[in-house]
């Protein structure tokens, strides 16, 4: 006798995206490094935005999204945002909750072509010589 298909529960109880990422997954180390770097850039990122007005997608999310697109060979913002809607690893990496919606794909394109081009400055070690400064 064929049994009935079990419907998926509409609510999740007591779980976060953290619970779905294996402890030894390499992306955990990447996230730690990226979070540390973004913490040092936070004052510069904050200065790029007006103190009032509508809230935007946090710039940290857009930077992390670009990194995920490179790491996972995702060819477009549209594909990334579609995958962000259901991929728990991506939501975890960006610091989103399970039920948080993905941002619109046009957000990252508008940001890349808009204010970031005029406000973002390369570090002085790169500007001065045209090359990155060596680490030692």
C-alpha positions as CSV (number, residue, x, y, z in Angstrom):
1,X,0.0,0.0,0.0
2,X,1.3,3.4,-0.9
3,X,1.6,5.8,2.0
4,X,0.7,9.4,1.8
5,X,3.3,12.0,1.0
6,X,4.3,13.8,4.2
7,X,3.9,17.6,3.9
8,X,6.8,19.7,5.0
9,X,6.3,21.6,8.2
10,X,5.6,25.3,7.8
11,X,7.6,26.2,10.9
12,X,11.1,25.4,12.1
13,X,11.6,25.1,15.7
14,X,14.8,26.4,17.4
15,X,17.1,26.1,14.4
16,X,19.4,28.7,12.8
17,X,21.5,28.6,9.7
18,X,24.5,27.9,12.0
19,X,23.0,24.5,12.7
20,X,23.3,23.5,9.1
21,X,26.9,24.3,8.4
22,X,29.3,21.4,9.4
23,X,31.9,22.5,12.0
24,X,34.8,21.6,9.8
25,X,33.6,23.2,6.6
26,X,36.3,25.4,5.0
27,X,33.8,28.2,4.5
28,X,33.8,28.8,8.3
29,X,37.5,29.9,8.2
30,X,36.8,32.1,5.2
31,X,33.9,33.8,7.0
32,X,36.1,34.4,10.1
33,X,38.7,36.1,7.9
34,X,36.2,38.1,6.0
35,X,34.4,39.3,9.1
36,X,37.7,40.4,10.7
37,X,38.6,42.3,7.5
38,X,35.2,43.9,7.2
39,X,35.3,45.0,10.9
40,X,38.4,47.0,10.1
41,X,36.7,48.5,7.0
42,X,33.5,49.4,8.9
43,X,34.3,53.1,9.5
44,X,35.0,53.6,5.8
45,X,31.9,51.8,4.8
46,X,29.8,53.8,7.2
47,X,31.2,57.0,5.9
48,X,30.0,56.1,2.4
49,X,26.3,56.3,3.4
50,X,24.0,59.1,4.4
51,X,23.1,59.2,8.1
52,X,19.3,59.4,7.3
53,X,17.0,58.1,4.6
54,X,16.0,54.6,3.6
55,X,17.9,51.6,4.9
56,X,20.0,49.9,2.3
57,X,21.4,46.4,2.0
58,X,24.5,46.4,4.3
59,X,27.6,46.9,2.2
60,X,29.1,43.9,4.1
61,X,26.4,41.7,2.5
62,X,27.3,43.0,-0.9
63,X,31.0,42.4,-0.5
64,X,30.4,38.9,0.9
65,X,28.0,38.2,-1.9
66,X,30.7,39.1,-4.4
67,X,33.1,36.7,-2.7
68,X,30.5,33.9,-2.7
69,X,29.9,34.5,-6.4
70,X,33.6,34.1,-7.1
71,X,34.1,31.1,-4.8
72,X,31.1,29.2,-6.2
73,X,31.4,30.3,-9.8
74,X,28.0,32.1,-10.0
75,X,27.9,34.1,-13.2
76,X,25.3,36.8,-12.4
77,X,23.7,38.7,-9.5
78,X,20.4,37.3,-10.6
79,X,21.6,33.7,-10.2
80,X,23.2,34.6,-6.9
81,X,20.0,36.2,-5.4
82,X,17.9,33.2,-6.6
83,X,20.3,30.8,-4.9
84,X,20.5,33.0,-1.8
85,X,16.7,32.5,-1.4
86,X,17.2,28.8,-0.7
87,X,20.9,28.1,0.0
88,X,21.4,28.0,3.8
89,X,25.2,28.2,3.5
90,X,24.9,31.4,1.6
91,X,22.4,32.8,4.2
92,X,24.7,31.8,7.0
93,X,27.8,33.4,5.3
94,X,25.9,36.7,5.0
95,X,24.6,36.5,8.5
96,X,20.9,36.2,7.4
97,X,18.2,34.2,9.2
98,X,16.5,31.3,7.5
99,X,13.4,33.3,6.8
100,X,15.1,36.5,5.6
101,X,14.4,37.2,2.0
102,X,17.2,37.5,-0.6
103,X,17.9,41.1,-1.7
104,X,17.0,42.1,-5.2
105,X,19.6,41.3,-7.9
106,X,19.6,44.9,-9.1
107,X,20.9,46.1,-5.7
108,X,24.5,45.0,-6.3
109,X,24.6,46.3,-9.8
110,X,23.3,49.7,-8.8
111,X,25.8,49.9,-6.0
112,X,28.7,48.8,-8.2
113,X,27.8,51.5,-10.8
114,X,26.8,54.2,-8.3
115,X,28.2,55.8,-5.3
116,X,30.9,53.1,-4.6
117,X,32.9,54.1,-7.7
118,X,33.2,57.7,-6.5
119,X,33.5,57.2,-2.7
120,X,35.6,54.1,-2.4
121,X,39.3,54.7,-2.3
122,X,42.1,52.2,-2.6
123,X,44.5,51.9,0.3
124,X,47.4,54.3,0.1
125,X,49.9,51.5,-0.2
126,X,48.2,50.6,-3.5
127,X,47.7,54.2,-4.7
128,X,51.2,55.3,-4.2
129,X,53.1,52.7,-6.2
130,X,50.3,51.3,-8.4
131,X,51.2,47.9,-6.9
132,X,50.4,46.2,-3.6
133,X,52.9,46.7,-0.9
134,X,54.7,43.5,0.0
135,X,54.0,41.9,3.3
136,X,57.6,41.7,4.5
